[in-house]
Each structure stands twice: as C-alpha cells, then as structure tokens.
Amino acid sequence: MNPPSDNAVQDATDTPVAPPRMAETRPLYWSVRRELWENRSVVLAPLIVAAVVLFGSFIHTFGLPKRIRAAQALDPARLHAVVTAIFNMAPAPIMLATLLVGLFYSLDALYGERRDRSVLFWKSLPVSDRTTVLSKASVPLGVLPLIALALSVVTQVLLLMLGTMILMGNGMSPAILWREFYFFQGLLIMIYGLTVHILWFAPIYGWLLLVSAWAKRTPLLWAVFPLFAIGLVDRIVFGSSHVAVLLKYRVIGAMTEAFAMSSKHGSDIDRLSQLTPARFLSAPGLWLGLAFAAACLAAAVRLRRYRQPI
C-alpha cells in the first residue's frame, strides 16, 4: 500500500501546511561563499604574499644568532628589538596586501556583475539586493581581515619554530627568543589593530561599493576624481587644504586615534599599554565614518535594485 500523500494529509486536517522557512542568515552565508568562489584572488593574493614574506623571513632568521650576540655584546638594551623585529614586521605586508585586495574588490564588486551581465541571473534568484550588497561588503570588512589574521599567526608560529631550531643548532638557548617575543600579547594587539582598521576604513569600502553600483565605466576614475576635484576647488577658491587634511586623516587616523606612539618604542607597537581603545571609541571621526558607510551601503542597495547591465 502506498503511503498517504501530502494532499491527503492536508484534506484530512483542512489545514494547509506552510513550507519550511529558510533562516535569514542562510542567503547571506551562501552569498558570501559565492563571492569567494567567483573571486579567487581574494584568497590567493594574501596567500602568495604570505609565502613571499615567509621565504624572506626564513632567510633573515638564519642571521638571528649573530645579531643576538652583537646586541648582547654592544647594547643589551636593544636585545628585545633585535629579537622581535622579524616577528613584528612579518604581518605588515600580509595585512597591506589584504587591504589593497579589499579596495580593488570593492570597486569591482557591483560593477563587474553588470559588466558581464551576470546580474540578470543573480537577480532571478530569491536573494534580496540588501543581502547581496551586505555579502559583498562582508568580504573586505570580515573575510579578508580574518584571512590576514590567520596568515599572520601561522607565519609568526613558523618563524618562532625556525628561530628556536636555529638557536639550538648554534649552541644558544632558545629561551631568549621565547622570553623576548610575547606571542599572545602580540596576538591581542593584532586582533585589536585589525578591528580598529575595519571600523576606520568602513567608509572607504562603502564609498567604493557605492561607486561600483553607480558607474557605467571606469569606476576607479569616478571613485577618485570627485575627491580630487573637491580638494582642488577647496585649494583654489578658499585657499585652504581642509579636504586634503580630512582625506589624510581618514587614511592614517586609525593609528593616531587607536595607538599611543612614543619615541621610546619607535614605530613598533608591541605593548598593551600602547593601545588606546577609549580614545578611539570617543573619536568623532569613527562614528561619522560609520554613518557615512551605512549611507553608502543603503544607496548601493537602492542603485542595484534599478541598475541594468552595461
């Protein structure tokens, strides 16, 4: 005997059975995965940079015993800087690479799907424009920073293991390496620094996504030219450089607001005492920037709703 059909169950109870409701986070999750599938460079570029950094750092690490002996003999106070220099510098190129990838990705995210006309297919799916734009914004604001953090930690761990083996091979105790390099403290500083830059650069990514949704061609020109034109008018008409100062503040202001730089530590940030989260969270530039980013994303959602393929 065949089992009763769904229609029979519905007729027997006279109550229509509603289809299962998809969780609201599922479309966003799969949209982010789709972005990673379609843009392999988002993952490949940081991996390539990390491999280059790791190779160069490996070569540099072989001279660590000689540098430690020189520092101990001439200036023991510089021992900490000599030991930790390679570990502190290794994550910088990786994070810079993810920043550049995020900028170029944002500029092409909504423009590219109109250029290759794939926007017609994606709009036919039951995924809202808001979910699509948020998934594209999640790549530079979430996925890339996580990739940078993971690659930076792996690079530091591998360098720490290599340094330990090199010191032991040269008859030196690796205790000096583990004593001077504060791994977990550095990890907290990296997480804090990435969070700071995510929040601070959010208006830049929002602006690029807005231009990507609006421009019919050469989005890079449309992203840069209005800012250059406004700055030029400000300089010629008013004889001031307020726009240039504002743009400079948006680019490097995260470091001045979120960290206490001192001549004692130079440009290195390897102490928790150098973090100033209260000052950063109270900075008007942070909240004005986040409001501008939200406005740009809302405008990008509306533009995508009515924009046609190029």
Disulfide bonds with the S-S distance in Angstrom:
none
